[in-house]
Amino acid sequence: MFVAVTETSIVLGGPLSPYLFVLCIERLSHCITDSVNSKDWIPIRLTRNGWPLTHLFFADDLILFSEASLWQAEVIKNCLETFCNSSGQKINKYKTKVYFSRNVNHTRISQICDHLGFSSTIDFRKYLGAPLHSNRVNKNTFSYITDKVDKRLGSWKEKSLSLAGRITLAKTVTSAIPNYSMQTALLPFSICDEIEKKERKFIWGSNNGSSKPHLIAWETLCKKTEQRDRFWKNLWKWKGPQRIKNFLWLASHGRILSNSLRKAKGISTSDTCSRCGNHVEDTLHILRDCEKVKPLWKNLVDPNRWQAFFSCDLRNWIDLILTKDIGIHKNTCWATLFGVTLWYIWIQRNESIFSNNNSSADILLPKVTYVTKEFYEANHIPKILSLPRSDNTAPLKWTAPTQDWIKVNVDGSCYDNQGSIACGGLCRDYASHFLKGFMRKLGRGNPFAAETWAVFHGVDYAWKSRYKKVIIESDSKDVLEAIDKNTHDNHPLEHVLKGIKAYKSYDWQICFNHVNREGNEAAQALAAIARNASFGFHSFDRIPQQCIAILAKDCGPLRPVGS
């Protein structure tokens, strides 16, 4: 047998360190076992016929058990010294403590501690993160769990989180904090109640300074999935953002803060609808029966199903929508469209109260259809990515046009909760030279409106620049498809779409292309810059500083024409 000897040492914390330590500490276990077999070490037993217990090892955390006598103290000391001499390890006397049972007198405690060279303790505290109980278990024993919950909740700003966000954090984080301790001990009911109390306040947005209404009973909130009927299971299978899913759940219980609920809780003196002023405002009235809302539903629901749609009670109404496709738009996921529509009706209702914007809900039609399509595509990304790419796939990178052609890239931006929109665009030639650009801060609208106005201004800008061969590129398929349609009657942006199509008859050559967002980054940057610009149309013939890096990536070193 040959033994290879090297002078290379093992790095502290290296991958071999824990394995070597386990092999090393196993030697101490063998020494203790030999002492037990030779009748020197007397182990303890938890019951009369229980298994003999001498030691517990976990990495470098060790607990040794024996009879409280000077003789046993000498046996333990000999084992530890033998191990230290053979391994080179040393015992940390400041971290090592000796715990005695209550029937050991003070004289013997002092003698044993002096012989071992360690101090005594009356509390084991924690071992591997769990408390070792030497006294009767009470609320204070597990107070560290509630302290952890307080610390975690205190690190989150509940005002910056939606109801869906608070519920998700409570379910996945704070509810899991006691799990480790529950593996070794039964928690007192008072600790469980205290944790639930803190979670309730966090979920509903209450704090030490204020209290907000708890819209759903805690027992209902904590009900297990298998205890729910088919209706609730269908509701939680709804595909869409968690925020809207939680809103559907509240609405199904009739617990959104309508005027009738506010009056019942003593928050308001009137239960009349603030939009139409003719009926009691309950959940069903807000979301379906209000005169301001019905026109929107009539644009979405099949006329043959209007009677069933407008006559159901709240639960049957939502169940009908979740289980049957009764929409007009057959190329749209009806259940998702329904949830999105309810959410934006609720937002518009609140805006009518706080912003005095009492417009009809039918203006939401373009927005809800656009957002629904975005959500549906997001939920089907894996399937989309698995499809083979076709030859007509939009390019991932900007490409220059052919000679004599000018390419105009445009993009729209919808950038805050108020629906503020802006747009921007730029013109480049076949040599990838930047020619000129534009931006405009538009006001209020939705993403579809922002993209439509971007295309309109791009076309108008190119015509006024006297270009004769123009390619308009946008990353919005919806807008380009709307431009190709033969009719735009009753469309909210009918005049803009017709204006774009009118330019096709002018004395020039123009075509419209779709490009992926990766190939439209320069226009996106201009639309983002327009957010902070003053209202109105702005034109420029030099590259904005924020776009230089993007254009350089698209087509190499850049310079404005004429510079």
C-alpha positions as CSV (number, residue, x, y, z in Angstrom):
1,M,0.0,0.0,0.0
2,F,1.3,3.4,-0.9
3,V,0.4,6.6,0.8
4,A,0.7,9.9,-1.1
5,V,1.8,12.7,1.2
6,T,1.5,16.4,0.1
7,E,2.1,19.7,1.8
8,T,-1.2,21.2,0.4
9,S,-3.7,22.1,3.2
10,I,-7.5,22.0,3.1
11,V,-9.0,25.5,2.7
12,L,-11.3,26.4,5.6
13,G,-14.9,26.3,4.2
14,G,-13.8,24.3,1.2
15,P,-16.0,21.5,-0.3
16,L,-14.0,18.8,1.6
17,S,-14.2,20.5,5.0
18,P,-17.6,19.2,6.2
19,Y,-16.8,15.6,5.1
20,L,-13.5,15.7,7.0
21,F,-15.2,17.1,10.1
22,V,-17.9,14.4,10.0
23,L,-15.2,11.7,9.8
24,C,-13.3,13.4,12.6
25,I,-16.3,13.8,14.9
26,E,-17.2,10.2,14.3
27,R,-14.1,9.2,16.3
28,L,-15.7,10.9,19.4
29,S,-18.8,8.8,18.9
30,H,-16.8,5.6,18.8
31,C,-15.0,6.7,22.0
32,I,-18.3,7.2,23.8
33,T,-19.7,3.9,22.5
34,D,-16.6,2.1,23.8
35,S,-17.0,3.7,27.3
36,V,-20.7,2.6,27.4
37,N,-19.8,-1.0,26.3
38,S,-17.1,-1.1,29.1
39,K,-19.8,0.0,31.7
40,D,-17.8,3.2,32.4
41,W,-20.3,5.7,30.9
42,I,-23.8,5.4,32.4
43,P,-26.4,6.7,29.8
44,I,-29.7,8.2,30.7
45,R,-33.1,6.7,29.8
46,L,-36.3,8.8,29.1
47,T,-38.4,5.9,30.4
48,R,-37.8,2.8,32.5
49,N,-37.4,0.6,29.5
50,G,-36.4,3.3,27.0
51,W,-33.4,3.5,24.7
52,P,-30.2,4.5,26.4
53,L,-29.2,8.0,25.4
54,T,-25.6,9.2,25.5
55,H,-25.1,11.9,22.8
56,L,-26.6,13.9,20.0
57,F,-24.3,15.2,17.3
58,F,-25.2,17.7,14.5
59,A,-22.0,19.1,12.9
60,D,-20.2,20.9,15.7
61,D,-23.3,21.2,18.0
62,L,-22.9,18.4,20.5
63,I,-25.1,17.3,23.5
64,L,-23.7,14.7,26.0
65,F,-25.9,12.8,28.5
66,S,-24.8,11.0,31.7
67,E,-25.4,10.6,35.4
68,A,-24.7,13.6,37.6
69,S,-21.6,12.3,39.5
70,L,-17.9,13.1,39.8
71,W,-17.1,9.6,38.5
72,Q,-19.2,10.2,35.3
73,A,-17.6,13.7,35.0
74,E,-14.2,12.1,34.9
75,V,-15.3,9.6,32.2
76,I,-16.6,12.4,30.0
77,K,-13.5,14.5,30.6
78,N,-11.3,11.5,29.6
79,C,-13.3,10.9,26.4
80,L,-13.1,14.6,25.4
81,E,-9.3,14.8,26.1
82,T,-8.6,11.6,24.1
83,F,-10.6,13.0,21.1
84,C,-8.9,16.4,21.3
85,N,-5.4,14.9,21.5
86,S,-6.0,12.6,18.6
87,S,-7.8,15.1,16.3
88,G,-6.2,18.4,17.2
89,Q,-9.6,19.9,17.9
90,K,-10.3,22.1,21.0
91,I,-13.4,22.7,23.1
92,N,-14.7,26.3,23.3
93,K,-15.1,26.6,27.1
94,Y,-17.1,29.9,26.7
95,K,-19.8,28.2,24.6
96,T,-19.9,24.9,26.5
97,K,-22.5,24.7,29.3
98,V,-23.6,22.0,31.8
99,Y,-27.3,21.6,32.6
100,F,-28.4,19.7,35.7
101,S,-31.8,18.3,36.6
102,R,-33.7,19.9,39.6
103,N,-32.8,17.1,42.1
104,V,-29.0,17.7,42.0
105,N,-27.9,19.8,44.9
106,H,-25.7,22.9,44.6
107,T,-22.6,21.3,46.1
108,R,-22.5,18.6,43.6
109,I,-23.2,21.0,40.7
110,S,-20.1,23.1,41.8
111,Q,-17.9,20.0,42.1
112,I,-18.8,18.7,38.7
113,C,-18.4,22.1,37.0
114,D,-15.0,22.7,38.6
115,H,-13.8,19.2,37.6
116,L,-15.0,19.6,34.0
117,G,-13.9,23.3,33.7
118,F,-17.3,24.4,32.3
119,S,-20.0,26.7,33.8
120,S,-23.5,25.6,34.5
121,T,-26.8,26.8,33.0
122,I,-30.4,26.7,34.0
123,D,-31.7,27.0,30.4
124,F,-30.7,25.1,27.3
125,R,-32.1,27.9,25.1
126,K,-32.1,26.6,21.5
127,Y,-30.5,23.6,19.7
128,L,-30.6,23.8,15.9
129,G,-32.9,26.7,16.0
130,A,-35.6,25.0,18.2
131,P,-36.0,25.7,21.9
132,L,-35.1,22.8,24.3
133,H,-37.7,22.8,27.0
134,S,-36.4,22.5,30.5
135,N,-39.5,24.0,32.1
136,R,-43.3,24.1,31.5
137,V,-44.1,25.2,27.9
138,N,-46.0,28.5,27.8
139,K,-46.6,31.5,25.5
140,N,-43.2,33.0,26.3
141,T,-41.4,29.8,25.2
142,F,-42.4,30.5,21.6
143,S,-42.5,34.3,21.6
144,Y,-39.5,34.2,19.2
145,I,-41.9,33.0,16.5
146,T,-44.2,36.0,16.9
147,D,-41.2,38.3,17.0
148,K,-40.1,36.8,13.6
149,V,-43.6,37.4,12.2
150,D,-43.5,41.0,13.4
151,K,-40.1,41.6,12.0
152,R,-41.1,40.2,8.6
153,L,-44.4,42.1,8.4
154,G,-42.6,45.3,9.5
155,S,-40.2,45.0,6.6
156,W,-43.0,45.2,4.1
157,K,-44.9,48.4,3.3
158,E,-48.5,47.3,3.2
159,K,-49.5,50.6,1.6
160,S,-47.4,49.7,-1.4
161,L,-49.0,46.3,-1.8
162,S,-52.3,45.3,-3.3
163,L,-54.7,43.0,-1.5
164,A,-53.5,40.2,-3.7
165,G,-49.9,40.9,-2.8
166,R,-50.6,41.0,0.9
167,I,-52.5,37.7,0.7
168,T,-49.7,36.1,-1.3
169,L,-47.0,37.2,1.2
170,A,-49.1,36.0,4.2
171,K,-49.7,32.6,2.6
172,T,-46.2,31.9,1.4
173,V,-44.0,33.7,4.0
174,T,-45.5,34.5,7.4
175,S,-47.6,31.3,7.5
176,A,-44.5,29.2,6.9
177,I,-42.4,30.8,9.8
178,P,-43.8,28.4,12.5
179,N,-43.3,25.3,10.4
180,Y,-39.8,24.4,11.5
181,S,-40.7,24.7,15.2
182,M,-43.9,22.7,14.7
183,Q,-41.8,19.7,13.6
184,T,-40.6,19.1,17.1
185,A,-43.3,20.7,19.3
186,L,-47.0,21.5,19.6
187,L,-47.4,25.3,19.6
188,P,-49.8,26.8,22.2
189,F,-53.1,28.0,20.8
190,S,-52.3,31.5,22.0
191,I,-49.3,31.6,19.7
192,C,-51.4,30.4,16.7
193,D,-54.1,33.0,17.5
194,E,-51.5,35.8,17.8
195,I,-50.0,34.9,14.4
196,E,-53.4,34.8,12.8
197,K,-54.3,38.2,14.4
198,K,-51.2,39.8,12.9
199,E,-51.8,38.3,9.5
200,R,-55.4,39.5,9.5
201,K,-54.4,43.1,10.2
202,F,-51.7,42.9,7.5
203,I,-54.0,41.5,4.9
204,W,-56.7,44.0,5.4
205,G,-54.3,46.9,5.7
206,S,-54.8,47.7,9.4
207,N,-51.9,48.9,11.6
208,N,-51.4,50.4,15.0
209,G,-52.6,53.8,13.9
210,S,-55.7,52.8,12.0
211,S,-58.2,50.0,11.5
212,K,-59.8,49.0,8.2
213,P,-62.8,46.8,7.6
214,H,-62.3,43.1,7.3
215,L,-64.4,42.3,4.3
216,I,-64.3,38.5,4.6
217,A,-64.6,36.4,7.7
218,W,-61.2,34.8,8.7
219,E,-62.7,31.3,8.7
220,T,-63.8,31.8,5.1
221,L,-60.4,33.2,4.1
222,C,-58.6,30.2,5.6
223,K,-61.0,27.5,4.1
224,K,-59.1,24.7,2.4
225,T,-59.5,24.1,-1.3
226,E,-61.0,20.6,-0.8
227,Q,-63.7,22.1,1.4
228,R,-65.0,24.4,-1.4
229,D,-67.7,23.5,-3.8
230,R,-67.4,23.4,-7.6
231,F,-68.2,27.2,-8.0
232,W,-65.2,28.3,-5.9
233,K,-62.9,25.8,-7.5
234,N,-63.8,27.2,-10.9
235,L,-63.2,30.7,-9.6
236,W,-59.7,29.9,-8.4
237,K,-58.9,28.2,-11.8
238,W,-59.5,31.6,-13.5
239,K,-56.5,32.5,-15.7
240,G,-55.3,36.0,-15.0
241,P,-53.5,38.3,-12.6
242,Q,-53.8,37.4,-8.9
243,R,-55.1,40.9,-8.1
244,I,-58.1,40.5,-10.4
245,K,-58.7,36.9,-9.2
246,N,-58.9,38.2,-5.6
247,F,-61.3,40.9,-6.7
248,L,-63.5,38.2,-8.3
249,W,-63.4,36.3,-5.0
250,L,-64.5,39.4,-3.1
251,A,-67.2,40.2,-5.6
252,S,-68.5,36.6,-5.5
253,H,-69.1,37.1,-1.7
254,G,-70.7,40.4,-2.4
255,R,-68.1,42.1,-0.2
256,I,-66.6,44.8,-2.3
257,L,-67.2,48.2,-0.7
258,S,-70.4,49.3,-2.3
259,N,-72.5,52.1,-0.9
260,S,-75.0,49.5,0.6
261,L,-72.1,47.7,2.4
262,R,-70.6,51.0,3.6
263,K,-74.0,52.0,5.0
264,A,-74.4,48.7,6.7
265,K,-71.0,49.1,8.4
266,G,-71.8,52.7,9.4
267,I,-69.3,54.2,7.1
268,S,-71.8,56.0,4.9
269,T,-75.3,57.5,5.3
270,S,-76.6,56.7,1.7
271,D,-76.7,53.5,-0.2
272,T,-77.7,55.1,-3.5
273,C,-75.6,54.6,-6.6
274,S,-73.3,57.7,-7.0
275,R,-73.2,57.2,-10.8
276,C,-76.8,56.8,-11.9
277,G,-78.5,58.0,-8.7
278,N,-81.5,55.8,-9.2
279,H,-80.9,52.5,-7.4
280,V,-79.3,51.0,-4.3
281,E,-75.7,50.3,-5.1
282,D,-74.8,46.7,-4.2
283,T,-72.2,44.5,-5.9
284,L,-74.4,43.4,-8.7
285,H,-75.5,47.0,-9.5
286,I,-71.9,48.2,-9.7
287,L,-70.7,45.5,-12.0
288,R,-73.7,44.8,-14.2
289,D,-77.0,46.7,-13.6
290,C,-76.0,50.3,-13.5
291,E,-77.1,52.4,-16.5
292,K,-73.5,53.5,-17.0
293,V,-72.3,49.8,-17.2
294,K,-75.0,48.0,-19.3
295,P,-73.8,49.5,-22.7
296,L,-70.4,47.9,-22.2
297,W,-71.8,44.5,-21.5
298,K,-74.1,44.7,-24.6
299,N,-71.0,45.2,-26.7
300,L,-69.4,42.1,-25.2
301,V,-72.3,39.6,-24.7
302,D,-74.1,37.7,-27.4
303,P,-77.6,39.4,-27.8
304,N,-79.2,36.0,-27.7
305,R,-77.9,35.5,-24.1
306,W,-78.8,39.0,-22.8
307,Q,-81.9,37.7,-20.9
308,A,-80.0,35.1,-19.0
309,F,-77.0,37.4,-18.5
310,F,-79.0,40.3,-17.0
311,S,-81.5,38.2,-14.9
312,C,-79.2,36.0,-12.7
313,D,-78.4,36.6,-9.1
314,L,-74.8,37.4,-8.2
315,R,-73.4,33.9,-7.7
316,N,-75.3,32.3,-10.6
317,W,-74.2,35.2,-12.8
318,I,-70.5,34.7,-12.1
319,D,-70.9,30.9,-12.4
320,L,-72.6,31.4,-15.8
321,I,-69.7,33.5,-17.0
322,L,-67.0,31.1,-15.8
323,T,-68.5,28.0,-17.3
324,K,-70.0,29.2,-20.6
325,D,-68.8,31.3,-23.4
326,I,-71.5,33.8,-24.1
327,G,-69.3,36.5,-25.6
328,I,-69.5,38.1,-29.1
329,H,-65.7,38.0,-29.6
330,K,-65.1,34.3,-30.3
331,N,-61.4,34.7,-30.8
332,T,-61.0,36.0,-27.2
333,C,-60.9,34.0,-24.0
334,W,-64.4,34.9,-22.6
335,A,-63.6,34.0,-18.9
336,T,-60.5,36.2,-18.9
337,L,-62.3,39.0,-20.7
338,F,-65.1,38.9,-18.1
339,G,-62.7,39.2,-15.2
340,V,-60.7,42.0,-16.7
341,T,-63.9,43.9,-17.6
342,L,-65.2,43.6,-14.0
343,W,-61.9,44.9,-12.7
344,Y,-61.9,48.0,-15.0
345,I,-65.5,48.7,-14.2
346,W,-64.6,48.8,-10.6
347,I,-61.7,51.1,-11.2
348,Q,-63.8,53.4,-13.3
349,R,-66.5,53.5,-10.6
350,N,-63.9,54.6,-8.0
351,E,-62.6,57.2,-10.4
352,S,-66.1,58.6,-10.9
353,I,-66.2,59.2,-7.1
354,F,-62.7,60.5,-6.4
355,S,-62.0,62.2,-9.8
356,N,-65.5,63.3,-10.8
357,N,-65.2,61.3,-14.0
358,N,-68.7,60.0,-14.6
359,S,-68.2,58.7,-18.2
360,S,-70.0,55.6,-19.5
361,A,-68.3,52.2,-19.2
362,D,-68.5,51.5,-22.9
363,I,-65.3,53.6,-23.5
364,L,-63.5,50.8,-21.7
365,L,-64.1,48.4,-24.6
366,P,-60.8,48.8,-26.5
367,K,-58.8,48.7,-23.2
368,V,-60.4,45.5,-21.8
369,T,-60.0,43.7,-25.1
370,Y,-56.4,44.7,-25.5
371,V,-55.5,43.8,-21.8
372,T,-57.3,40.5,-22.2
373,K,-55.3,39.6,-25.2
374,E,-52.1,40.5,-23.4
375,F,-53.0,38.3,-20.4
376,Y,-54.0,35.4,-22.6
377,E,-50.7,35.5,-24.6
378,A,-48.7,35.8,-21.3
379,N,-50.4,32.6,-20.0
380,H,-49.6,30.7,-23.2
381,I,-46.0,31.8,-23.6
382,P,-44.6,28.2,-23.2
383,K,-46.9,27.0,-26.0
384,I,-46.0,29.9,-28.2
385,L,-42.2,29.4,-27.6
386,S,-42.5,25.7,-28.6
387,L,-43.9,26.4,-32.0
388,P,-41.4,26.4,-34.9
389,R,-40.6,29.8,-36.3
390,S,-42.1,30.6,-39.7
391,D,-40.5,32.5,-42.5
392,N,-42.7,35.6,-42.0
393,T,-41.8,36.0,-38.3
394,A,-41.1,39.6,-37.4
395,P,-37.4,40.4,-37.0
396,L,-35.8,40.5,-33.6
397,K,-33.4,43.2,-34.6
398,W,-33.9,46.5,-36.5
399,T,-33.0,46.1,-40.2
400,A,-32.3,49.0,-42.6
401,P,-34.7,49.5,-45.6
402,T,-33.6,49.0,-49.2
403,Q,-32.2,51.9,-51.2
404,D,-34.5,54.9,-51.8
405,W,-36.8,53.9,-48.9
406,I,-37.2,55.5,-45.5
407,K,-38.1,53.5,-42.5
408,V,-40.2,55.2,-39.7
409,N,-40.3,53.3,-36.4
410,V,-43.1,54.3,-34.0
411,D,-44.2,53.3,-30.5
412,G,-46.8,54.3,-27.9
413,S,-46.5,54.3,-24.1
414,C,-49.1,54.0,-21.4
415,Y,-47.2,54.6,-18.2
416,D,-49.2,55.2,-15.0
417,N,-52.4,54.2,-13.2
418,Q,-54.1,57.3,-14.5
419,G,-53.8,56.0,-18.1
420,S,-51.3,58.7,-19.3
421,I,-50.1,58.1,-22.8
422,A,-47.3,59.4,-25.1
423,C,-45.7,58.4,-28.4
424,G,-42.5,58.8,-30.4
425,G,-40.9,57.8,-33.6
426,L,-37.8,58.3,-35.8
427,C,-36.8,58.1,-39.5
428,R,-33.8,56.3,-40.8
429,D,-32.5,55.6,-44.4
430,Y,-31.0,52.6,-46.2
431,A,-27.5,53.5,-44.7
432,S,-28.9,53.4,-41.2
433,H,-28.5,57.1,-40.8
434,F,-30.7,58.9,-38.4
435,L,-32.7,61.6,-40.3
436,K,-35.1,63.1,-37.8
437,G,-37.5,62.1,-35.1
438,F,-40.6,63.2,-33.1
439,M,-42.4,62.8,-29.8
440,R,-45.7,63.8,-28.3
441,K,-47.2,63.7,-24.8
442,L,-50.9,62.8,-25.6
443,G,-52.9,63.0,-22.4
444,R,-55.1,60.1,-21.1
445,G,-56.0,56.9,-22.9
446,N,-55.1,53.2,-23.1
447,P,-52.2,51.3,-24.8
448,F,-54.2,50.8,-28.0
449,A,-54.8,54.5,-28.3
450,A,-51.1,55.3,-27.7
451,E,-50.0,52.9,-30.4
452,T,-52.6,54.2,-32.9
453,W,-51.7,57.8,-32.4
454,A,-48.0,56.8,-32.8
455,V,-48.7,55.3,-36.2
456,F,-50.8,58.3,-37.2
457,H,-48.1,60.8,-36.3
458,G,-45.4,58.6,-38.0
459,V,-47.4,58.6,-41.2
460,D,-48.2,62.3,-41.0
461,Y,-44.6,63.2,-40.1
462,A,-43.2,61.2,-43.1
463,W,-45.7,62.9,-45.5
464,K,-44.8,66.4,-44.3
465,S,-41.1,65.5,-44.6
466,R,-41.8,64.8,-48.3
467,Y,-40.6,61.2,-48.3
468,K,-41.8,59.3,-51.4
469,K,-41.1,55.7,-50.3
470,V,-41.9,55.0,-46.6
471,I,-42.1,51.9,-44.4
472,I,-44.0,52.4,-41.1
473,E,-42.9,49.9,-38.4
474,S,-44.8,49.3,-35.2
475,D,-44.7,46.5,-32.6
476,S,-48.5,46.6,-32.1
477,K,-50.2,43.9,-34.2
478,D,-53.6,45.0,-33.0
479,V,-53.2,48.5,-34.5
480,L,-51.8,47.2,-37.8
481,E,-54.7,44.7,-38.1
482,A,-57.2,47.5,-37.3
483,I,-55.7,49.6,-40.1
484,D,-56.2,46.8,-42.6
485,K,-59.9,46.4,-41.8
486,N,-62.3,47.8,-44.4
487,T,-64.6,49.4,-41.8
488,H,-64.1,51.2,-38.5
489,D,-67.6,52.2,-37.7
490,N,-68.4,52.7,-33.9
491,H,-64.7,52.3,-33.1
492,P,-63.6,54.8,-30.4
493,L,-60.6,55.7,-32.5
494,E,-62.5,55.7,-35.8
495,H,-61.4,59.1,-36.9
496,V,-57.7,58.3,-36.3
497,L,-57.8,55.0,-38.1
498,K,-59.6,56.5,-41.1
499,G,-57.0,59.3,-41.1
500,I,-54.2,56.8,-41.4
501,K,-55.9,54.9,-44.2
502,A,-56.5,58.2,-46.1
503,Y,-52.7,58.7,-46.5
504,K,-52.6,55.4,-48.5
505,S,-54.3,57.2,-51.4
506,Y,-51.7,60.0,-51.5
507,D,-49.0,60.3,-54.2
508,W,-46.4,58.2,-52.6
509,Q,-45.5,54.6,-51.7
510,I,-46.2,53.5,-48.1
511,C,-46.4,50.1,-46.4
512,F,-46.9,49.0,-42.8
513,N,-44.7,46.3,-41.1
514,H,-44.9,44.6,-37.8
515,V,-41.6,44.4,-35.8
516,N,-40.9,42.7,-32.5
517,R,-40.1,44.9,-29.5
518,E,-36.4,44.0,-29.7
519,G,-36.4,45.7,-33.1
520,N,-38.2,48.8,-32.0
521,E,-36.2,49.8,-29.0
522,A,-35.3,53.3,-30.4
523,A,-38.9,54.3,-30.8
524,Q,-39.7,52.9,-27.3
525,A,-37.0,55.1,-25.9
526,L,-38.5,58.2,-27.6
527,A,-41.9,57.4,-26.3
528,A,-40.5,57.1,-22.8
529,I,-38.7,60.5,-23.1
530,A,-42.1,62.0,-24.2
531,R,-43.5,61.2,-20.8
532,N,-41.6,64.0,-19.3
533,A,-42.0,66.4,-22.2
534,S,-44.5,69.3,-22.4
535,F,-47.8,68.6,-24.1
536,G,-47.8,69.0,-27.9
537,F,-45.8,67.8,-30.9
538,H,-42.0,68.0,-30.7
539,S,-39.7,67.4,-33.8
540,F,-35.9,67.2,-33.7
541,D,-33.1,66.4,-36.2
542,R,-30.4,65.4,-33.8
543,I,-30.2,62.1,-31.9
544,P,-31.3,62.4,-28.2
545,Q,-28.6,61.4,-25.8
546,Q,-30.8,58.6,-24.4
547,C,-31.0,56.9,-27.8
548,I,-27.4,57.0,-28.9
549,A,-26.5,53.6,-27.4
550,I,-29.7,52.0,-28.8
551,L,-29.1,53.2,-32.3
552,A,-25.5,52.2,-32.1
553,K,-26.5,48.7,-31.2
554,D,-29.0,48.6,-34.1
555,C,-26.7,49.7,-36.9
556,G,-23.1,50.5,-35.6
557,P,-21.5,54.0,-35.2
558,L,-24.0,56.8,-35.7
559,R,-24.0,60.4,-36.6
560,P,-27.0,62.7,-37.5
561,V,-27.2,63.6,-41.1
562,G,-25.4,66.9,-41.8
563,S,-23.3,66.8,-38.6
